Amino acid sequence: MDAAEDFRLFVTSRQQALLGTAWLLTGDWATAEDLVQAALVRAWPHWRRIGGTQGVQGREGADAYVRRIMVNQALDWRRRRWRGEVPTADLPNLPVPAGLGREVHHVLLTAVRALPPRQRAVIVLRFYEDLTEVDTAAALDCSVGTVKSQTSKALAALRRHPALHELDLQESAR
Protein backbone atom coordinates (compact mmCIF):
# COMPACT_ATOMS: atom_id res chain seq x y z
CA MET A 1 0.00 0.00 0.00
CA ASP A 2 1.37 3.41 -0.91
CA ALA A 3 1.54 6.36 1.48
CA ALA A 4 -1.37 8.21 -0.13
CA GLU A 5 -3.70 5.23 0.27
CA ASP A 6 -2.51 4.63 3.84
CA PHE A 7 -3.11 8.31 4.69
CA ARG A 8 -6.59 8.17 3.10
CA LEU A 9 -7.45 5.10 5.20
CA PHE A 10 -6.19 6.85 8.34
CA VAL A 11 -8.28 9.94 7.64
CA THR A 12 -11.36 7.85 6.87
CA SER A 13 -11.07 5.74 10.01
CA ARG A 14 -10.10 8.52 12.43
CA GLN A 15 -12.03 11.50 11.07
CA GLN A 16 -14.96 11.37 13.52
CA ALA A 17 -12.73 10.84 16.57
CA LEU A 18 -10.44 13.70 15.50
CA LEU A 19 -13.43 15.94 14.87
CA GLY A 20 -14.83 15.16 18.34
CA THR A 21 -11.53 16.01 19.97
CA ALA A 22 -11.21 19.18 17.90
CA TRP A 23 -14.73 20.27 18.86
CA LEU A 24 -13.95 19.81 22.54
CA LEU A 25 -10.76 21.85 22.10
CA THR A 26 -12.42 24.68 20.17
CA GLY A 27 -16.09 24.61 21.17
CA ASP A 28 -17.25 25.31 17.61
CA TRP A 29 -17.98 22.84 14.80
CA ALA A 30 -16.69 25.03 11.97
CA THR A 31 -13.46 25.78 13.82
CA ALA A 32 -13.15 22.09 14.75
CA GLU A 33 -13.42 21.11 11.09
CA ASP A 34 -10.80 23.73 10.20
CA LEU A 35 -8.56 22.44 12.98
CA VAL A 36 -8.75 18.82 11.80
CA GLN A 37 -8.12 19.91 8.21
CA ALA A 38 -5.12 22.05 9.23
CA ALA A 39 -3.68 19.20 11.33
CA LEU A 40 -4.02 16.70 8.49
CA VAL A 41 -2.45 19.14 6.02
CA ARG A 42 0.51 19.55 8.39
CA ALA A 43 0.79 15.78 8.98
CA TRP A 44 0.74 14.75 5.30
CA PRO A 45 4.35 15.80 4.40
CA HIS A 46 5.63 13.63 7.28
CA TRP A 47 3.31 10.67 6.69
CA ARG A 48 5.96 8.21 5.49
CA ARG A 49 7.78 8.71 8.80
CA ILE A 50 4.78 8.76 11.16
CA GLY A 51 1.93 7.06 9.39
CA GLY A 52 0.04 3.85 9.86
CA THR A 53 1.42 0.55 8.68
CA GLN A 54 4.36 1.99 6.74
CA GLY A 55 5.58 4.51 9.29
CA VAL A 56 8.13 3.91 12.01
CA GLN A 57 5.70 4.84 14.78
CA GLY A 58 2.67 2.95 13.45
CA ARG A 59 -1.01 3.87 13.75
CA GLU A 60 -0.82 4.91 17.43
CA GLY A 61 2.10 7.19 16.63
CA ALA A 62 0.10 8.76 13.82
CA ASP A 63 -2.84 9.40 16.18
CA ALA A 64 -0.55 10.99 18.74
CA TYR A 65 1.20 13.09 16.09
CA VAL A 66 -2.04 14.47 14.65
CA ARG A 67 -3.51 15.10 18.14
CA ARG A 68 -0.40 17.04 19.10
CA ILE A 69 -0.68 19.16 15.96
CA MET A 70 -4.34 19.84 16.78
CA VAL A 71 -3.62 20.90 20.36
CA ASN A 72 -0.74 23.16 19.31
CA GLN A 73 -2.77 24.66 16.47
CA ALA A 74 -5.79 25.29 18.73
CA LEU A 75 -3.62 27.03 21.31
CA ASP A 76 -1.93 29.10 18.56
CA TRP A 77 -5.26 30.18 17.14
CA ARG A 78 -6.46 31.35 20.55
CA ARG A 79 -3.25 33.28 21.18
CA ARG A 80 -2.67 34.84 17.80
CA ARG A 81 -5.88 36.01 16.30
CA TRP A 82 -9.41 36.81 17.08
CA ARG A 83 -11.63 34.86 14.72
CA GLY A 84 -14.61 37.19 15.05
CA GLU A 85 -16.96 34.40 16.04
CA VAL A 86 -19.65 34.83 18.62
CA PRO A 87 -20.37 31.84 20.87
CA THR A 88 -23.89 30.50 20.93
CA ALA A 89 -25.90 28.98 23.73
CA ASP A 90 -27.18 26.27 21.38
CA LEU A 91 -24.93 23.25 21.25
CA PRO A 92 -24.99 20.83 18.34
CA ASN A 93 -26.76 17.52 18.82
CA LEU A 94 -24.02 15.25 20.08
CA PRO A 95 -24.46 11.69 21.16
CA VAL A 96 -25.08 11.56 24.91
CA PRO A 97 -22.73 9.18 26.74
CA ALA A 98 -24.43 6.11 28.14
CA GLY A 99 -25.90 6.73 31.57
CA LEU A 100 -26.03 10.53 31.27
CA GLY A 101 -29.16 12.49 30.58
CA ARG A 102 -29.14 15.21 27.95
CA GLU A 103 -29.29 17.97 30.59
CA VAL A 104 -26.29 16.59 32.50
CA HIS A 105 -24.35 16.18 29.26
CA HIS A 106 -25.10 19.80 28.27
CA VAL A 107 -24.05 21.16 31.68
CA LEU A 108 -20.80 19.16 31.64
CA LEU A 109 -19.92 20.41 28.15
CA THR A 110 -20.68 23.99 29.17
CA ALA A 111 -18.45 23.66 32.24
CA VAL A 112 -15.55 22.17 30.24
CA ARG A 113 -15.87 24.89 27.59
CA ALA A 114 -15.53 27.52 30.34
CA LEU A 115 -12.03 26.26 31.26
CA PRO A 116 -8.92 28.10 30.04
CA PRO A 117 -7.46 26.55 26.85
CA ARG A 118 -4.58 24.65 28.47
CA GLN A 119 -6.81 23.16 31.19
CA ARG A 120 -9.44 22.26 28.60
CA ALA A 121 -6.79 20.56 26.47
CA VAL A 122 -5.62 18.49 29.45
CA ILE A 123 -9.17 17.46 30.37
CA VAL A 124 -10.01 16.54 26.76
CA LEU A 125 -6.85 14.50 26.28
CA ARG A 126 -6.94 12.79 29.69
CA PHE A 127 -10.63 12.02 30.02
CA TYR A 128 -12.13 12.16 26.51
CA GLU A 129 -9.19 10.68 24.60
CA ASP A 130 -8.27 8.55 27.66
CA LEU A 131 -4.54 9.29 27.33
CA THR A 132 -2.11 8.65 30.15
CA GLU A 133 -0.38 11.55 31.88
CA VAL A 134 2.79 10.75 29.92
CA ASP A 135 0.97 10.70 26.56
CA THR A 136 -0.87 13.92 27.44
CA ALA A 137 2.43 15.59 28.36
CA ALA A 138 3.89 14.48 25.02
CA ALA A 139 0.85 15.84 23.12
CA LEU A 140 1.09 19.18 24.91
CA ASP A 141 4.90 19.28 24.85
CA CYS A 142 5.13 19.82 28.59
CA SER A 143 6.18 17.87 31.67
CA VAL A 144 4.06 15.25 33.42
CA GLY A 145 4.05 17.56 36.45
CA THR A 146 2.45 20.29 34.35
CA VAL A 147 -0.23 17.84 33.20
CA LYS A 148 -0.90 16.89 36.81
CA SER A 149 -1.13 20.49 37.99
CA GLN A 150 -3.31 21.56 35.05
CA THR A 151 -5.58 18.55 35.64
CA SER A 152 -5.85 19.42 39.31
CA LYS A 153 -6.67 23.07 38.57
CA ALA A 154 -9.21 22.10 35.89
CA LEU A 155 -10.98 19.59 38.14
CA ALA A 156 -11.05 22.14 40.96
CA ALA A 157 -12.58 24.71 38.59
CA LEU A 158 -15.16 22.17 37.45
CA ARG A 159 -16.03 21.39 41.08
CA ARG A 160 -16.63 25.12 41.65
CA HIS A 161 -18.71 25.59 38.49
CA PRO A 162 -22.13 26.79 39.65
CA ALA A 163 -24.14 24.78 37.13
CA LEU A 164 -22.53 21.55 38.32
CA HIS A 165 -23.58 22.25 41.90
CA GLU A 166 -27.21 22.19 40.81
CA LEU A 167 -26.90 18.68 39.38
CA ASP A 168 -26.99 15.49 41.35
CA LEU A 169 -24.74 13.42 39.10
CA GLN A 170 -25.32 10.23 41.06
CA GLU A 171 -29.06 10.43 40.47
CA SER A 172 -28.63 11.42 36.83
CA ALA A 173 -26.39 8.44 36.07
CA ARG A 174 -29.05 5.93 37.13
N, C-alpha and C positions, 0 to 999 in steps of 0.2 A: 504494500500500500504506500502510495506517495504521500508527501507531507501535506499537500493541499487536501487530499481526501481524508487524511487523519484529522486535520484541523476542522474540516467540515463536520465530521462525525462528533468531535469534541463539542463544537458549538451547538449542534443539534441536541446532543444528550444533556448538556449542562445549561442550556439557555434559560430555562425556567428557574433553576436554582440560583443562577447568577443574577437574574432579574429580581428575584425575591430579596437577595442580599443587598443588591443595589438600592432597591426601594427602601429597605430599612435604613440604609446609610444616608439616603437623600430625602426621603419623605415625600417624593413626588414621582409619579410614573414616568412622565416625559423625561425628567432628569435621570431617572434610573435607567431608562432605555439608552439615553445618550452615554451614560457612564459605562454600561456594559459594552456598547459599541466602541467607545474610546479605548477601553481596556483590551478588547479583542484586536483592535487595530494595532495597539502597541505590542501585543503578544505575538502577532503573526511573524514579524521578522526574526524572532528568536525561536520559532516553533520547532525547528529541527533539533535544537538543544534541549528544549523543555518539554516538548509535546508527547503525549500519549504513548503509543507502543514503540515508536521509533526514537523518542527522546531518552536522554540519560536519566532523567528524573521520573519518567513514567507519568501515568494519568494523575496520580495524587500530586506530583510535583507541578503539573500543569494547572491543576485547580488552585494550588497554593500561590503559584506565580500570578495567575489572573486575579485572584482575590486581593493580593497585595497591590497590584496595579490599581484595582478599583478603590481600595481604601486610600491610597496615596492620592489618586486623582480626585476623590471626593473631598479630601481635606484641602487640596490645592484649590479646588473650585470655591470652597467656602472662604478661604483666605484671600484669594486674588481678585475675585470680581463679584459684583452684585449682579445676579441674573435677572433682576426685575420681576421676579415672580411673586405672586401674593399667595400665601398659604390659604387653604380652604378648610372649613370644618368638616366637609364631606369626604370621607375616606372611600377608596375604591372597595368593591366587594371582593374581599379576600377570603380564602377558605378559613374557617374557624377551627383551631386545633381541637382535637377530640377532648371532650370533657369540659370545654369552656363555652359559656354562652356568648352570644354576639355582643352583648353589652360589656362583659368582662374583657373580651378580646379588644374591643374598641378603646376602652379605658387604658388597658396595658399599652397598646400602640401609641396612644396619645402621650402617656407618661414617658415612654422610651424616646419619642420624637422630641420631647422637651429637654432631653439631656444635651450637654455640650457635645460637639462632634467627636472628640477623642473618646469620651465615655460611651457614647452611643456605638462607636466602632467596636470597642471592647465588648460591650454587651451583645452586639449582633454576632461577632465572631465567636465568643465563648458560648453563648446560650442558643443562638439560632443556628449557626454553622456547627456547633458542638466541637470546636477546636480546643485543644489543650492550651494551657498557659504558654507553653513553649512555642506552639504553632502560632498562637495569637501574637506573641512577641515578635516572631519572625515576620508575620504579615504586616505588622505595624512598624517594623524596624526599630524596636525599642527593647528594653530589658524585661525579663520576667517580673522583676520587682515593680516596674512601671505598670505592667498589665495588672498585677495584684492590687496596686494602689488605686488605679483607675477603676477597676472592678468594684473595689470597696466603696469608693466615692460614688460611683453610679448606683450601686445597690442602696446606699444610704439615701441618696437623692430620691430614688424610687420609693423607699419606705416613707419619706416625708411628703411625697406627692399627695395633695389633698384629695384628688379623685380616687386614689387607691384606698384611702382611709374609709371611704363610704362603702366600699365593696367588702363583702365577706367571701373571700376567695375559697374558703373551705366549703361553704354552702353552694357556691356557684359551680364547683368542680363535680358535684354529685349528680 
